[in-house]
């Protein structure tokens, strides 16, 4: 098989890149190690920046997003005693949209056959070859037979554990990482949300987040030590802890229900540089991971794909090399700004094991400053709705 671009990974980043390339006549094939059902079964975040929704609108893959997505004008920070509302729309003129990542993936998958976007699922032993040349290729096995796809470029959208990043020589790369000493214990339940906007809470007992997937499905989190196990947290215990950490004003509106899904996700900040090596490009979690605080993961992947698709389209349609050469630097500039926002919000809203009374007072002082400062709220709002491309 032969194509112009092989995309490894059929998550939202790989599918979105494939659709953007096919819309402009660039040939590509997506190779995914998992089944389509497995890809759809991954439950992830669901707050979309305008950059992400604009790309879906541009492709005309936004019908369900427009009918089912929830436009959010703001969100709240809580300090244990009060809600501090950040009026993101009033301060920036932009909304974010609550629409699950699973639904984005489903929409992109459903649109693929009608747009001649080929996706090969359940590809085993995917390997990348000859990235230092102008003729790289990808090998894999499918249904017991060995296969090969030759291309001009390879786009690694295969997440942290995929083969793409590992294909870049260690001598040509740098890694930056911060591992946090806690995880997020999350519960998904078919109950109405307790508030019409997201709430990030910093309580003396720890962090909590109240969010939603729809007006009938809610997602809540608390931070827990990494040594905790899901089995130690019954639904009742988790609902009780959420009510305490979110505070009495919010707790009065919590509707409890059985968990559809419950899990603990570790938190870390990670960046791999560069995001381009010869004939291989990285996008999304293959190159960077952000803590979920601030909901930047999927949106960063979308901005990577916006830059990368423009660079590849320029190369194949107009013979331009500037976009290809500048992709990594351009993408990383936005990556680091988003990493900074998620890191700073994580530090503001969580209690760290070594924190004492001084650190707690600093957090409360910062929250008090934010509550009284339009400038501080504007800076938060600009980052929350997404910096411009």
Helices and strands as residue ranges (DSSP letters): E 5-8, H 12-23, E 28-31, H 36-41, E 47-48, H 50-59, H 63-68, E 70-72, E 75-78, E 83-86, H 88-92, E 96-98, H 101-112, G 113-115, E 118-120, E 124-129, E 137-142, E 145-150, E 153-156, H 163-166, G 170-172, E 174-189, E 199-203, E 206-214, E 217-224, G 230-232, H 235-246, H 248-251, E 259-273, E 276-277, E 280-282, G 284-286, E 288-289, H 297-318, H 322-349, H 357-372, H 374-385
